[in-house]
């Protein structure tokens, strides 16, 4: 066993890294090879810096074990070896990172569930409509601290029909879902009324039918098999190494998901939801490389000729030097070249084709199509998607989007399609500053000139071709200093090509265009965007356009102008407000959930819109659909039960249960923490959350510690089917949900053995006697009683 520096860590007078450096020198002088083992390259580098500062200079880095063995044995080495503790042999001494710094605080990397994103994207503000699973639609009026049994307790105040109020304890916040963004004309339910239960039952029935359809689709897909595709070893690593940037954690997770799907021997159908400029293309490149190197063909389908042109350039550059032929198909491609490409695809001589809808046309045949990558799927119409569905039978599908349309998002959330989220921005990326302003020539002139004089370029986007002449005149008269060029979709293919190439090469300061620039264009020097008549664009369109700027390290600016002489419509105003509120990086997913709120999700299995989302609210609809799918999977014996989420136990102990305002002053942050806490019923999740709270806000106050304990008790209640526990100074009363206990025989035997303290009342409630004066003692008693009941239920 190696030496652990526990004593040094506990003494303020001793410098931990000096002690480590001294120990390493002693080991080296005893003729031992010294290795410092770290979990990751980054932590190894930090350790090296600290030891260097304390006298152990120039420790060389060996990325893996064999490299360390090959190095000079007299010099200490840093190596990536995931060891919990170090060890020593006669010739070798390994000092682990854990020996020096203490145990790692393990925060398990949870797979991000998309629905959690929805919950966070929709933080509650007073006045929002919410849905309580038992009482229906109400209005959230804010957070109130009530006095419960002499102790403060945070509750959400909910307003219901007939001026009724409901106070929901924060630990039961999981019973609440948002209704949706659109609250006009919605009637609040009455507390105790039958209308809500009837609506919920109707929706449940419909959702069960839908879930059966979804299961059938998933089962059909699971039955189809394809040859497993494995990345060519060594060669793939070399290809990845050509990526000039550092991959983000989410990017690596998405690539890992895709490689797993390809190797599974079943057709992949994965959605990559990543914000504009967050590196979806690199994920697609790696998937294409893996499939193309097996000899199968890859088709990349983009919605516009400009985006197809850009992808063609990217794929050609990255595949240079590899035995992979890349060709293109779109209306910009000369007829002779297009005919040769179609011929080559038919014969199987071309591995990768990049193009627009032209790739899906009847004239295009593939010899062995293995993977279809669809970029910006929200731009494709129903017919194109039907065509893609025909391909989908045994072809791998990869869909990339920043703002998934409601139905796609819905399908991903309900588990019909697999989904990976890329939400980590690249290093040094800054959010785009967004201004919504009535059209003002002075502001626009200033914005365009500022971009020109800092050496950048600008986009000026209009909604219609007919607007371009007026804007050309404006630029000539008001901003004569800038050189501009005009581009739109009705130009001849060669003309568009010339315009884009000239702008890309920096010959012009401003590109005046229609929305043809909306999809995927990547010009790092373009960092100002002006949108004329922003009220005429859709929410996802505005978001995509804004994503054309701010793709480098410079701060980018977006100006959304509205007409100065006439008012805009209410829905346009709402869209612009939402866009301005989504000013953080990675907000595309939130935007999609706002879109799902505003437009509804449609029916997943048919083309008619479904009204039952309106009846029960989008989040509860989502939750019930997930539950219905899980229930059917369970009855088919495919999966373990996921627990009924339609109830939440009540715990009354008289303990203060809240996150004090002095500890977390921001109300929205407190609410988000309450929401996360109410879901953290596993001890690992609670520990990780407690560690995060201490990390962000300092030592836990007693009330927050008690809240964590209440959440733990809540998890035990669910295991024991306990709906309510009341604990007072002289004892506790336990009520079971539907008066049922999972293992009544074990409970009766236990009570008979412990008759002094435990008894069962005629109304099936369990009474436990005890002397618990303080709220803290009562909380501890509740935990012990429920741990016992949970053990009996599982016996």
N, C-alpha and C positions, 0 to 999 in steps of 0.2 A: 504493500500500500504506500502511495506517495504521501508527501506532507500536505496537510490542509492548513491554511493560514487563518484558522478560526480565532485564535487568541489575538493575532495582530488586527483582525477586523474589529474586534471589540474594544481595543485600546486606542483612545484618541492620540496618545503620546507617540505611538509607533506609526511610521509611514508604511502602508501595506506594500507599495511597489518597491520601496527600498529594500524591505525585508525579502521580497521575492527575488530581486536582483542579486542580493547577497547570497541567498540560498542557491541560485543558479550558478554563481561563480564557484561556490564550494563544491558543488556536484561536478563541475567541469574540471576543477583542479584535482578531483579524485579520479579523473580519467573517464568520466561518463559522458556519453552523448546526451545533450539536453534538448528536449523538444517542448515547445509551448503549444498545447492543443486547444484550438478554438472551434466553435460551432460553425461559424461562417467566415468568409473572407473579410467582411467588413469588421467583425468583432476582433479578428486576428490583427487587422491593421491598427485598430484603436489600442489594443493591448501593446503592440509594438511601440507605438508613440509614447505611451505611459512609461514603459520600461526604459525607453531611450532617454526620456527626461530624467530618469533616476539612475543613470550611469551604466545601463546595459546597452551599449551602442551597436548599431548596424546588425540587428538580428535579421538574417536572410529569411525570405518567405518561400516555403515549399508547398505547392498547391495540394499535393497528395503524398501518401505514405512512401511510395517508391522514390519520389523525388527527394524526400527527406533522407532516405537511406543512402542515396547516391551522393549526398552533399558531404562536405568536410566534417568529420565527427568531432573536431575540436571546437567548432563554432556552434553556438545555440541557433536553433531554427524555429520559425513559426510554421505550424502546419494545420490544415483544416481536418480535424478528427473529432467526431461527435462523441466525446467521452464525458461521463458524469464525474469521474474522479481519476486522478493520475496514478501512476505506479512506477516502481523502480525495479530494474534487474541489475546484474553485475556490470553491464556495459551501457545501460540506457536508463535515462530518467525522463518520464513524461509528466509535465506539470499542466493540469487542465485549467481551463478558464474558470470552471466551477470551484476548483481548489482555492483560487486566488479571490474570486469575487463572491463566492457563496452560491447557493442554489439559484438556478434560473427561475424567474417567475414565469411559469408556463401559462401563456395565454393561448389556448388551443386555437389554431386557425380555423374558424368556423367557415363552412361553406355559406356564402352570402345567399340568403333566400330572398328572392325577388320581392315577396310580399312584405318583408321587413322594410325594404326600400319604400314601398308604398306608404307604410305606416309613418316612416320618418319624413317622407316628402309631404305628408299631409298633417303637419303639426297643427293642433287646434288653436283657433283664435275665438274669443268670445263672439257669439252670434252665429257660429257655424252650426249646421244641422248635424246631429249625430244619431246613431241607431244603437239602442240598448237591446241586447238579444232577447230580453224578457218583456220589455215595455214599449219597444218600437221607436218611432222617430220623435226626437226632442231637440231642444236648442241648448247648446252649451253656453252657460253664462259666466264661466270663470272658475277659478280655484278658490275655495273658501276653507279657512281653518276653523273647525268646529270643536267644541269642548265635549269629548265623549268620556264618560265615567271619570271626569276630573282631569283628563289629559288631552293635550292638543292633537288633532287628527286632521290631516289634509283630505278634503273631499272635493269632487267635481260637482258644481251646481248645475242641474239640468232642469229646463223649463218644459212642462208638458201642457197638453190641451186643458182648458178649464182652469187656467192659472195654477195648476198643480206643480209642485217642485219635488225633485228627487236628489238626494245627496249621495253620490257614489264614492265609497272609500277608494283612495288612490291605489291600494293593492289589488282592487278588482277592476282596474281600468281596462283589462283585457276583455271585459264584457261589452266594451264600447267600440264602435267602428264609425268612421266618417260616412255621412250620407253621400256626399259628392259636392262638387263646386257649385252646382246649379240648384239654388234653393227656392226659386220663385214659384209661387202657387202650390207649395207643399203644405199639407195640413199636418199639424202636430197631433200625435196620438194621445188618447186619454189613458191615464194610469189605470190599470185593471180592466180596460176595455177589451172586447173580443175581436175587434177589427184587425188588430196587429197579428194576433195568433193565426187568424184565418189567412191573412196575406202570406205570412211566413210558411204556413202549411202548403199553400198553393205553389209558392216558389220552390219549396223543397221537392214537391212532386215533379215539377218541370225539370228541376236540376238533376233529379235522379235519372229521368229519361235521357237528358243530355249527357250525363256521366256515362250511361250505358253506351251511347254512341261514341264517346271519347275513348272508352276502354276498348271498344271494337276496333277503332282506328289504330290505337296503340298496339293491340294484339296482332292485327294484320301486319303492322310494321315489324313487330318482334319476330313473326314467323318467317319473314323474308331473310335470306342470308346472303352475304357477300364474302368474298375472300378477304381475310384480315390483311390490313395494310400496315406494315411496320416501317418506321423511318430507317433508311439505310445507315448502318452504324458508321460513325466516324465522318462519313461524307455529309450527313445532316448537320453535325456539329460545325463542320467547316463552313457550310452554307449559313448557319445562324451567326457565326462569328463575323460575317460580312455586314451585319446590321450595324450601322455606324453609331447607334445610340444605346443607352442602358435600357434594358426592358423594364417596364414597371411590374410590380407584383401581380397586378390583375392581368396584364398581358401574358405573363408566364403561366398563370392559372388557366387562361383561355386556351393557350397552345397545348397545355397538358390535357385539358378536357377533349380537345379535338383529336389528339394522338390516341387517347383512350378509346374514343368513339370509332376511329378508323381501325383500331386493332380488335374491336369487339366482334367483328364478323357479322354485323347487322348494319343496314343502311343508316347513315347518320342524318339527323335533321336538327341542326343546331343553329340557334340565333345568337349572334354576338352583338350585344347592345353596348356600344361604347360611344362616348361623346365625340363630337367633331374634333379631329386632330389628336385623338388619344391612341392612335396606333393600331386600328383595325386592319389596315392594309398589310402590315407586317405579319399579322396572324394568318391572313389569307394567303400570303406568299409562301409561308412555311407549309400550310396544308397542301397548296398546289404542288410544291416541290416534292413532298413525300409521295403524293399520288402519281405525279408525272414520272418520278424515278422508278416506279414499278412498271412503267410502260403503258399505263392507262391514260386516257385523255381528260383534260380539265377545261371547262368552259367558264369564263368570267363574264357575267352579264351586268352591264351598267345602264342606267336609264337615259343618259345623254351622250351625244357624240364626244363632247368635250371631256367628260369624265372617262369615257372609254379610251380616248386618246392619251389621257394622262396615265391611266392604268397600263396601257400598252407600253408606254415609255418606261414606267417603273419596273414592270415584269421583265422587259427586254434587258434593262440594265442589270437587274439582280440575277437573271439566269445566264448572263454572259459567261462563257467558259464552261458551261455545263452542257451535257448532251440533250438539251431540251429545246425544241423549236417553238417559238412564240409567233403567232400571226394575229391579224386583226380583221374584224368584220363590222362595218357600219356604213352609213351613206357617204362618209368622207373618204372611203376607200375606193380607188379606181376599179372599174368593172373587171378589168383583166386580173388584177391582184385578188379581188374577191372570188373570182371563178377558180383561180389556182388554190386559194385557201380552202374552198369547199371540197375541191378534188382531193387535196392533201388530208383533210379530216376524214373523208370517206375511206381513203386507203390506210389511214392510221399513221401517216408520215409526220403529222403535226401533233405535238403533245398538248400544247396550250393555245386556246383561242380566246382573244379578248374582244368584246364587242357590245353592241346595243341589242335591241330586240331582234335585230337581224340574225343573231345566233339561234333564236328560237324558230326561225321561219322553216317552212316545209322543205325548202331546197337543201337545208343543211342536214347532212347525215353523219353520224360518228361511227367509227369502227368499234371502239371500246371506251365509251364514256364512263369515267369513274367518279368525277366530282363536278358539281355545279356550284359556283359561288355567285350569289346575287348581292350586288351592292345597292344600298339605298332602296330597300324593297318597297318603301312607302310610295315610290313613284310608279310602280307597275300596276296596270289595270287588272280587272278580274280575268279577262281572256288570257293575258300573259301568265297569270298565276295558275290558271287551269292547265295551260300548256306545260308549266313547270311541274304541276302535280302529276301529269302523265309520265314525266321523266323520273319522278320521285320513287317509283316502285322499288328499284334496286340500285339507284344511284345515290351517292352521298350528296347531301344538300348542306350548304353553309350560307347563312343569310347574315349580311352585315347591315346594321342600321344605327343611327344616333337617336332617332325619335321613332320608335316602332309605332305603327298605326294601332288603334285600339284593339282590333281583332287579333293581331299578331301578339301584342303584349298579353292579351287575355289568354291566348293559347299557351304562351310560355309560362304564364303564372299558374295555369291549371295543369301544367305538367304534360301537355300533349307534345310540346316541343321542348327540347333541352335548351337551356339558356346559360350563357356566360356573360357576366357584366364586367366591362372595363371602366372603372370609375376613378382610377388613380391618374391624375394629370402627369404628363411628362415633367421632368425636373425643369425648373426655371420658367414654367408656363404661368402667365399672368391672366387673370380674368379680363374679359373685354368690358370696358366702360361703356354703358349704354345710356343714351339720352333720347327721350321722346319729346319732340318739340314741334310747335306749329312751324310751317315753312318760313325761314328767315334767311334772305340772301346773304346777310352779313355773317351769320353763324356758319353757313355752308362754305362761303369764301374762305373764312378764317381756318376752318377745318382742313380744307383741301390744300391751302398754302402751307399750313403747319406740317402736313405730311410730306409735301414736296421738299420743304427746307430741311427736314431731318433725313432726307435721302430715301424716302419710301414712296409707295404707290397707293392709289385709292380706287375703290369700286364705287360707281354711282349707278344704282339699280332702279329701274322703273317697272311698274306692273304691266304696261302695254307698249307695243311697238309705237302706237300713235303718240305716246308721251315723249318719245325720244327727240323729235324735232324741236319741241319747246325747250327741253333741257340742253340741247346742243346750243341753242341761241343764248340761253342763260350762261352757259360756260364761256362762250365766246365774248359776251359783253361784260359779264361780272368778274370772271376769273381768267383774263387773257394770258396770265403768266403760265398756266399749266398747258401741257400738250395732252390732248385726249383723243381717244379712238372709240368708234361705235361698233358694237357687236350685237346681233340678235339671230334668232333661229331661222328667219326666212332668207338669210344670205346664202349665197352659193357655198358649197362645202369648202372649196379652195380659199374663198374669201375669209370664212371664219377661221380657217387654219392659219392664214396670214396674220389676221388681227390678233389671235391668241398668242402666236409665236412672238410677234412684235412686242406685245405687252409683257409676256414672260421674260423677254430679253431686256426689258427696261427701257424700250424706246419711247414709251409714253408714260405720263404721270397718272392719268386717270383712264379707267375703262368704263365707258358709259354703255350699259347693256340692259337687257331684260333679265328674267330669272335664269337664263341659260348658265349663269355662273354658280347657280345654287348648289350643285352637287359635287362634293369631293375635291374641288380644285385646290391645289396646294401651291400658293405663291408666297413664300415667306416674307418677301419685301412689301407685300400689300397689307397695310395695317390700319387703314381708315375705310369705313364703309358708310355711304349715305344712301338711305332708302327713301325714294320719293313715293308719297301716298302709301305709307306703311299700313294704313287702315284697310287697304285692299288685299293684303296678303293673309294667308293662314298662319296659325301659330307655329306649326312645324317648319313652314317655309321661312318665316322670319328667323327662327332659331338656326336653321341650316345656313341661311345667308350670313348671319352673324358669325357663324363658324368659319367663314372664308378668311376672316382676319384674325390676328392674334395667334398665328401658328409658329411664330419665332419667339425670341426672348424680349422683343420690344413690346411696350404697352400698346394695345390697340383700342380704337374708338369706333363706336357705331352710333350713327344719328338716324333715328326713325322720324321722318317728318310727316305731319298730318296737314290737311288743308287749313289755311289760316282764316278763310272767310266763311266756312260752313261747319256745323257740328258733325262729329263722326257717330256711327251707330253704337249702341250700347255693347253689342257683342265684340265690335272692333276695339272698343275701349278696354273691355275685359281682357282681350287677347294681349294688348299692348302692356297692360298692367302686369299680367302673368309673366310676360317676357322680361319686363324690367325687374320683377322680383327674383327671377332665376338668374342672378348675376354671379353665382359661384361657378367654379369649374365643375364639369361633370353633371350638369343639371338636365341633360337630355332625357334621362329616365324619369325625372320628376315631371318634365314637360309632357312626356307621354302619359303619365298618370293623370295630369290635369286634362289632357285631351280625352282620356278614357272617361273622366268625370263629365266633361262638357258634352261629349257626343254619344256616350254609351258605347258598349262593347260590340253591339251587334250579336247575331246568333252565330255561334262558332261553327255550326254544322250546316247552316243554310245561308241564303243571301238576304233573308228578311231581318229587319231590326227587331230586337226583343225588348219588350216593355217591362219585364219583371226586374230588371236592374233598377228601374225607376221606383219600383214598389218597396224594395228593401235596402237600397243603397249599394254603391259599388263594392265597398270593402267586405260587407257581410255577404253579398252575393258571391264574391271571390272565395271567401272562407267556407261558405256552405257547399260551393262546387268542389273545392278541394276535399272537404269531408265526405261528400257523396262518392267521389272517385276512390278515396281511401277505403270507404266502407265496402264498395263493390270489389276492390282488389282483395280485401280481407275475406269476403264471402267466397271469392274464387280461390282462396288459400294462397294468394301470392305474396302477401305482405303482413307484417305484424300490425296490430291495432295501433292507431295514433292517438287514442284518447279522445273523448268527447269534449270539444271546446265550448259547448253551449252552456256552461255553468261555472260559477266561481264561488268557493266557500267563504263564509263570513267568520272572522276571528275577532272576538271581543275580549280583551284582557285588561283594558284601562291603561295600556302603555302608550306613550307618545309615539305616533307613527307618522313621520313626515321627513322631508329633506328641508332643514331650516332655510329660510330666505337669506339669512346672513351667510350661510355656507355656499349656496348656489343662488346668486341674486337674480339671474335671468329666468323669467317665468317659462319661456319656451323650452329652455334647456332642462328646467326642472320637470316639465311635462314629458319631454322625450325620455328623461331618465326613469320617470315613473312607468312609462310605457314599456321600456326595456326591462325594468325590474319585475314588472308583473308577469313577464314571460320567462324569467330566469329561475325556473323551479329546480334545475339540476345544480348540485353544489358547486361543480366546476365553473358554471356560468356565473353563479353568484360571487365566487371568489375573484373571478376575472373582473367582474363589475366593481367589486369593492376595491380591488387594486387600481382600477382605472379612476375611481372617485378620489382615492388618496393621491394618486398621481396628478390629477387635474386640479383638485380643490383643497388638498391638505388633509390632516388627520380627520377620521370620521367622527362627527358629533354623535352622542348617545342615541338621539332620535333616529338618525339614519341607520345606525347599527341595529336598532330595534325593528326598523322597517325591513331590513334584510332578513332578520329572524322571522318576521311575520310571513315573508315570501317563502321561506323554507318550510314553515308550518303549513302554508297553503299547498305546497307540493305533497306533503304527507297526507293532508286532508283528501286530496284527489286519489291518492293510492288507497286510502281506507274508505272512500266513498262517503266522507263526512261533509255535510252541507253547512254545519254551523257548530262552533264551539264557544261557549261563554265561560270565562274563568273569573271567579271572584275570590275574596279573601278566605272563604271557608270551603271552596271546592269548585268543580267544573262540571258542566252539563254538555254532553255531546249529542248532536242530532245527525241522523244518517239521511242521505239523499234517497227519497222515495221509501224511507224506513227500511232500507235494505243494507245488510252487511255481507261482504263477499263470502265470509266463512263463519256462519253463525255458530256452528258447533264448537269451533276453537274459542270463540268469544265466551260462550256459556261456560266452557270448562275453565277458562282463565278467571272469570268472575267468581266461580265457585271456590277456586283456590285462594282468591284474594278478597274474601267477603268483607273484611274489615274496611277496606278503602273503596272497593268497586261494587256497584250494583246496577241491575237493569230495571228501569221503571216499566210499568204496564204499557206506556205509550212508546215503547222501544227506544227510549233515550237512555244513554249510559251516564250515570252520575259517579264522579270520583271525588272522595273527600280529601281535604288537605288544608294546611295552614300556610297561606301565601299572602303575606301582608303587602309587599311592594309590587308594583307593576312588573319589574324585572323578574321577580320570583314567579309571578303568574305566567309570564312569557315562557320561562324555563319549564314550568309545569305543563303548559299546553304542548310544548315540544316533546316532552317525555311521554305524555298520554298518547299523543298521536303517533309517535314512533312505535309504541307498543301495539296500537290498533293496526298500524300499517304492517307490522311484522305478523300479526295474527291473520290479517287479510291475505297475506302472501303464503301463509303456512299450508 
